[in-house]
Amino acid sequence: MSSDSSNIKEKVQEKGAPESMQQLLDEADAYKSSQYGDILDGVIMQIGDDGILVNVGQKSEGMIPHREMRSLRSEETNRLQVGEKVTVFVVRPESGEDPLLLSIDRAQGEKGWHNLQKHWDNGETISGVASSFNRGGLLVEVEGIRGFVPLSHLMVGAHRDGNDSEGNEWLAQMVGKEFNLKIIELNRERNRVILSEKVAYNEWREKQKEKLLEELRQGEIRQGRVTGLCSFGAFVDLGGADGLVHLSEFSWEPTASPEDFVKVGDEVEVYVLKVDIENKKIALSFRRVHPEPWEEIVRNYHVGQLITAEVTKLTDFGAFARLEGCVEGLIHLSELADEPIQHPGDVVEEGKPVTLKILRIDSERRRIGLSLKQAKEEAVSEEKQLVSEAVSSEELPPIEVALDTEPSD
C-alpha cells in the first residue's frame, strides 16, 4: 500500500465522516501513480526550450520533450499555448528524482492503432494520404499510422510497374493525394497495416449498384460512360453500376461491331430497357434514345405514294429497296415488270435508285410493299394525262362565218 493511501486512511479514521471519506478517496484517485503506456489528458502549463510542461493530475507536472512531438507539423507546434488541452502517452512514470516523461507522438500512435482496430472490426472505409512510395506501392498515413498500399491494390497501379521510370514517375505523382482505402491486414505487434484502394472502390460500387437498381425505372434516359466493349455489346457506367447495351440495341440500322459505334470513355445517352433487381442486371439501349424510324415512315409516307428508293438486295422472290435510314420495303417479283421474269436482276440493279409505288404499310409487322411496274404504269398514265391536257388546251383557229349583208328578195 502506498504512503498516500495510508495517510488518507488515517485521516478518514480521524474524521469518521462519510463525506470526508469520499473526498479523500477522490484525492487518492487523483494522485494515483500513472503507469507506462497510460493515455492521459492534460493541460499545458509551460512552453520552454526543453519541451512542454503538462499537468496530467499527478503530484508534479510531466515533461514532453521536443523529440516526442515530431508528429506535429510546424504550424501545429507554433499554435500550442498555455492552457490548451493535449493527449499524452506515459513513456516513464514519475519515480524519485526522475520526472514524469510524456509523449504526444506515441499518444497519437496508440490512438491511431485503436481507431484502426475499430475500422477493421466494423469493416469501414477510411481515408489516407500518400506520404511516399517505393517500387512495391504507396506509403500512406492513416489515423497517424503509416500503412502500405501494394501496386496491385491501387486502381491504376495494377497496370504499372514500379521498377521502371514510367512507373516511378506515376507513383511520385500520387504522393500528397488522398485515397479511400480498406484495411486488408492489421498487425499491431508487427507494426503492419496493409490497405487496398480496389477493395474500397469495389465495395462502394456494389452499394451504388444496389442504390441504382432501386432508383432506375424502365423507359428512363440516363447519362453514362462507356467502360468496356465485347463482341456482343458495350458496358456503360451509370454512376457506380454498369449496364449492358446488347449489339442489337446499338442502332436502328444493322451494326456489325461495337467498335463501329462507340469507344471506351465515350459519354453517351442510354435508354433503360430492363432492371433486374434479383439478378442485379441492367439492360440498356442506344437506339431507343431516338425515335424509331417506323414512326417517321407512318407520318411521312402513305399508300399510293410514288417515291425514289435505292435497291439494296436481290433475292429469288424479289428485291429490297431502302426508303430512308434503315427502313426497307420489298418489291415482289410479280411487281417488278408486266411480263414474267426469272430474277430481279433482269430488271433492277443493286445500288441503283428507282421510282416505286407504295402498295401497303404494315406498321404492326414493320413491312412495306412496293411496286416498280405500277409506278411505271402510273408514270405512263400521268404522261398521257399531261399530253391530253396539253392537246385540249391548244387554241383552235377561228371559224369564219360568211354573213349575208344584202337584203334577201
C-alpha positions in Angstrom: 0.0 0.0 0.0 1.4 3.4 -0.9 2.1 6.1 1.7 -0.5 8.4 0.1 -3.2 5.8 0.6 -2.1 5.2 4.3 -2.2 8.8 5.1 -5.7 9.1 3.6 -6.9 6.2 5.6 -5.5 7.7 8.8 -7.4 10.9 8.1 -10.6 9.1 7.4 -10.3 7.2 10.7 -9.7 10.5 12.5 -12.6 12.3 10.9 -15.0 9.4 10.6 -17.4 11.4 8.3 -18.7 9.8 5.1 -18.5 12.9 3.1 -14.9 13.4 4.1 -14.1 9.7 3.3 -15.4 10.2 -0.3 -13.5 13.4 -0.7 -10.3 11.8 0.5 -10.7 8.7 -1.7 -11.3 11.0 -4.7 -8.0 12.8 -3.8 -6.3 9.4 -3.7 -7.6 8.5 -7.2 -6.5 11.9 -8.5 -2.9 11.3 -7.3 -2.8 7.6 -8.3 0.6 6.9 -9.9 0.5 6.5 -13.7 2.0 3.5 -15.5 3.9 3.1 -18.7 1.6 3.1 -21.6 -1.2 5.1 -20.0 -3.0 7.6 -22.2 -3.8 10.7 -20.2 -5.4 14.1 -20.9 -3.5 17.1 -19.6 -3.2 20.9 -19.8 -0.2 22.8 -20.9 1.3 24.7 -18.0 4.6 26.0 -19.6 6.3 26.0 -23.0 10.1 26.1 -22.8 13.2 25.4 -24.8 13.5 21.9 -23.5 9.8 21.0 -24.1 6.4 21.4 -22.7 5.3 21.0 -19.0 1.8 19.4 -18.8 -0.4 18.9 -15.8 -2.0 15.4 -16.0 -3.3 15.3 -12.5 -0.2 14.0 -10.9 1.7 15.5 -7.9 4.0 17.2 -10.3 3.9 18.2 -14.0 5.1 15.9 -16.7 7.5 16.9 -19.5 7.1 16.4 -23.2 10.5 16.7 -24.9 10.6 18.0 -28.4 11.6 14.6 -29.7 8.3 13.2 -28.5 6.1 15.6 -30.6 7.6 15.2 -34.0 4.3 14.1 -35.4 3.1 17.7 -35.1 3.5 19.8 -38.1 5.5 23.1 -37.5 2.3 25.2 -37.7 0.6 22.9 -35.2 3.6 23.2 -32.8 3.6 27.0 -33.2 -0.1 27.2 -32.3 0.4 25.4 -28.9 -0.5 27.7 -26.0 -0.5 27.6 -22.2 -3.9 26.3 -21.0 -4.5 24.2 -24.1 -5.5 20.5 -23.6 -3.3 17.7 -25.0 -3.5 13.9 -25.0 -0.2 12.3 -24.0 1.3 8.8 -23.6 3.2 7.9 -20.4 6.8 7.0 -21.5 8.2 6.9 -18.0 6.3 7.1 -14.7 7.4 9.6 -12.0 10.0 7.9 -9.8 12.2 9.5 -7.2 14.0 12.4 -8.9 13.0 11.2 -12.4 10.1 13.4 -13.6 7.1 12.1 -15.5 8.1 11.7 -19.2 5.3 12.1 -21.7 4.9 11.8 -25.5 2.4 13.3 -28.0 3.7 11.1 -30.8 3.1 7.9 -29.0 -0.3 9.0 -27.8 -1.3 9.7 -31.4 0.1 6.4 -32.4 -1.8 4.4 -29.7 -5.0 6.3 -30.5 -4.4 5.7 -34.2 -4.0 1.9 -33.6 -7.1 1.9 -31.5 -9.1 3.7 -34.3 -7.6 1.4 -37.0 -8.7 -1.6 -35.0 -12.2 -0.1 -34.7 -12.4 0.5 -38.5 -11.1 -3.1 -39.1 -13.7 -4.6 -36.8 -16.5 -2.6 -38.3 -15.4 -3.1 -41.9 -15.3 0.6 -42.5 -13.6 2.6 -45.3 -11.0 5.1 -44.2 -9.1 7.9 -45.9 -5.4 8.2 -46.1 -2.8 10.5 -47.7 0.2 9.1 -49.7 3.4 10.3 -48.0 6.0 8.4 -50.1 6.4 5.4 -52.4 8.7 2.5 -53.2 8.8 0.1 -56.1 6.0 -2.0 -54.5 3.4 0.6 -53.9 2.5 3.7 -51.9 3.1 4.5 -48.2 0.1 6.3 -46.7 -0.7 8.0 -43.4 -3.9 6.7 -41.8 -5.0 7.8 -38.4 -1.4 8.9 -37.7 -0.1 5.4 -38.6 2.0 4.6 -41.7 0.4 1.9 -43.8 1.1 0.4 -47.2 -0.9 0.1 -50.4 0.6 -2.5 -52.8 0.6 -1.6 -56.5 -1.9 -4.4 -57.2 -4.4 -2.8 -54.9 -4.3 0.6 -56.5 -7.0 1.4 -59.1 -4.4 2.2 -61.8 -1.4 0.7 -60.1 -2.2 -2.9 -61.2 -1.2 -1.9 -64.8 2.0 -0.2 -63.7 5.4 -1.5 -62.9 7.2 0.3 -60.0 10.6 -0.9 -61.3 10.6 1.2 -64.5 10.9 5.0 -64.8 7.3 5.5 -66.0 6.0 3.6 -63.0 8.2 5.6 -60.6 7.0 8.8 -62.2 3.4 7.8 -61.8 3.9 6.8 -58.1 5.6 10.1 -57.4 2.6 12.0 -58.8 0.4 10.1 -56.3 2.3 11.5 -53.3 0.2 14.0 -51.4 -3.1 12.7 -52.8 -5.9 11.4 -50.6 -7.3 7.9 -51.2 -10.4 6.0 -49.9 -9.0 2.7 -48.5 -10.0 -0.5 -46.9 -7.8 -2.3 -44.3 -7.0 -5.8 -45.5 -4.3 -6.7 -42.9 -3.8 -5.3 -39.4 -1.0 -6.5 -37.1 -0.1 -4.3 -34.1 2.7 -6.5 -33.0 4.5 -6.3 -36.3 3.5 -2.7 -36.8 1.9 -3.7 -40.1 -1.0 -2.1 -41.9 -1.9 -3.2 -45.4 -4.6 -1.3 -47.3 -6.5 -1.5 -50.6 -8.0 1.1 -52.8 -9.5 -1.5 -55.1 -11.4 -3.2 -52.3 -12.8 0.1 -51.1 -13.8 1.1 -54.6 -15.5 -2.3 -55.4 -17.5 -2.1 -52.2 -18.6 1.4 -53.0 -19.6 0.3 -56.5 -21.6 -2.5 -55.0 -23.5 -0.1 -52.7 -24.0 2.3 -55.6 -25.4 -0.6 -57.8 -27.9 -1.6 -55.1 -29.0 2.1 -54.8 -29.2 2.5 -58.6 -31.2 -0.7 -59.0 -33.8 0.7 -56.6 -33.9 4.1 -58.4 -33.8 3.1 -62.0 -37.1 2.9 -63.9 -37.8 1.3 -67.3 -38.1 3.9 -70.0 -35.8 6.4 -68.4 -33.0 8.1 -70.4 -29.7 8.3 -68.4 -26.2 9.7 -69.0 -23.4 7.2 -68.8 -19.8 6.5 -69.8 -18.7 3.5 -71.9 -16.4 1.4 -69.7 -15.9 -1.7 -71.9 -16.6 -3.4 -75.2 -17.1 -7.0 -76.1 -18.2 -9.0 -79.2 -21.9 -8.9 -78.1 -22.2 -5.3 -76.9 -20.9 -2.5 -74.6 -20.9 -1.8 -70.9 -22.0 1.6 -69.7 -21.3 3.1 -66.2 -24.4 4.9 -64.9 -22.6 6.3 -61.9 -21.5 3.3 -59.8 -23.1 0.5 -61.7 -22.6 -0.9 -65.2 -25.4 -1.8 -67.6 -25.2 -3.8 -70.8 -26.1 -2.5 -74.3 -26.6 -5.5 -76.5 -25.3 -5.2 -80.1 -28.9 -5.5 -81.3 -29.7 -2.3 -79.3 -26.9 -0.1 -80.8 -28.8 1.3 -83.8 -31.9 1.0 -85.8 -29.6 0.2 -88.7 -27.5 -3.0 -88.7 -24.3 -2.7 -86.6 -21.5 -5.2 -87.3 -19.2 -4.4 -84.4 -19.4 -2.3 -81.2 -16.2 -0.6 -82.2 -18.0 0.8 -85.3 -20.4 2.7 -83.0 -18.7 3.7 -79.7 -15.3 3.6 -77.9 -14.3 3.3 -74.3 -14.5 6.6 -72.5 -17.4 8.0 -74.6 -20.1 9.9 -72.8 -23.4 8.6 -74.0 -27.1 8.7 -73.5 -28.9 5.4 -72.9 -32.5 4.2 -72.6 -33.2 1.9 -69.7 -34.7 -1.3 -71.2 -35.0 -3.5 -68.1 -34.0 -3.5 -64.4 -33.5 -7.0 -62.9 -33.1 -6.3 -59.2 -33.0 -10.0 -58.2 -30.0 -10.8 -60.5 -28.6 -7.3 -60.3 -28.6 -6.7 -64.1 -29.4 -3.6 -66.1 -30.3 -3.8 -69.8 -29.7 -0.6 -71.8 -30.3 0.7 -75.3 -28.6 3.3 -77.6 -31.1 3.2 -80.4 -34.2 3.7 -78.3 -33.0 7.1 -77.2 -34.1 8.2 -80.7 -37.5 7.8 -82.3 -37.9 4.5 -84.2 -37.7 5.1 -88.0 -41.1 3.4 -88.4 -42.7 6.3 -86.6 -41.3 8.7 -89.2 -42.5 6.3 -92.0 -46.1 6.4 -90.8 -46.0 10.1 -90.6 -44.2 10.8 -93.9 -45.4 8.1 -96.3 -48.8 6.8 -97.4 -50.2 4.1 -99.7 -50.3 5.1 -103.3 -47.4 7.5 -103.0 -44.6 7.4 -105.6 -41.1 7.5 -104.1 -37.5 7.2 -105.1 -35.6 4.4 -103.3 -32.3 2.6 -103.6 -32.2 -1.1 -104.4 -30.2 -2.8 -101.6 -30.6 -6.5 -102.1 -31.8 -9.0 -104.7 -33.4 -12.3 -103.8 -35.2 -15.1 -105.7 -38.6 -13.7 -104.6 -38.0 -10.0 -105.3 -35.8 -7.0 -104.4 -35.4 -4.8 -101.3 -35.2 -1.1 -101.6 -34.3 1.4 -98.8 -36.7 4.3 -98.3 -34.6 6.1 -95.7 -32.3 5.2 -92.9 -32.7 1.5 -92.2 -36.3 1.2 -93.4 -36.6 -1.1 -96.4 -39.5 -2.3 -98.4 -40.0 -5.4 -100.6 -40.7 -5.3 -104.4 -42.1 -8.7 -105.0 -41.1 -10.5 -108.2 -44.6 -10.0 -109.5 -44.4 -6.3 -109.0 -41.1 -5.8 -110.9 -42.4 -6.0 -114.5 -45.6 -6.5 -116.6 -44.1 -9.6 -118.3 -42.9 -12.7 -116.3 -39.2 -12.6 -115.3 -36.8 -15.2 -113.9 -34.8 -13.0 -111.5 -35.0 -9.4 -110.1 -31.6 -8.8 -111.7 -33.3 -8.8 -115.1 -35.0 -5.5 -114.2 -33.1 -3.8 -111.3 -29.6 -3.5 -110.1 -28.2 -3.2 -106.5 -27.2 0.3 -105.5 -29.3 2.0 -108.2 -32.3 4.3 -107.4 -35.7 3.5 -108.9 -39.1 5.1 -108.7 -41.6 2.9 -106.8 -45.2 3.0 -105.7 -46.1 2.2 -102.1 -48.7 -0.6 -102.1 -49.1 -1.2 -98.4 -47.6 -0.1 -95.0 -47.9 -2.8 -92.2 -46.9 -1.0 -89.1 -47.5 -3.9 -86.8 -45.3 -6.3 -88.8 -42.9 -3.5 -89.9 -43.3 -4.3 -93.5 -43.7 -2.2 -96.7 -44.9 -3.5 -100.0 -43.6 -1.7 -103.1 -44.2 -1.9 -106.9 -42.0 -1.0 -109.8 -44.4 -1.9 -112.6 -47.3 0.1 -111.1 -45.0 3.1 -110.6 -44.2 2.8 -114.3 -47.8 2.4 -115.3 -48.7 5.4 -113.2 -45.9 7.4 -114.7 -47.1 6.5 -118.2 -50.7 7.3 -117.2 -49.6 10.7 -115.9 -47.7 11.4 -119.0 -50.7 10.5 -121.2 -52.8 12.7 -119.0 -50.4 15.6 -119.4 -50.4 15.2 -123.1 -54.1 15.0 -123.2 -54.4 18.2 -121.1 -51.9 19.9 -123.3 -53.8 19.0 -126.5 -57.1 20.0 -125.1 -55.8 23.4 -124.1 -54.4 24.3 -127.5 -56.3 27.2 -129.2 -58.3 26.2 -132.3 -58.2 28.5 -135.4 -61.2 30.9 -135.5 -64.1 29.7 -137.8 -65.1 32.3 -140.4 -68.8 32.6 -140.9 -70.0 34.5 -144.1 -72.8 36.8 -143.3 -75.1 37.9 -146.0 -75.5 41.6 -145.5 -77.6 42.2 -148.5 -81.3 42.0 -148.0 -82.9 39.0 -149.4 -85.5 39.1 -152.1 
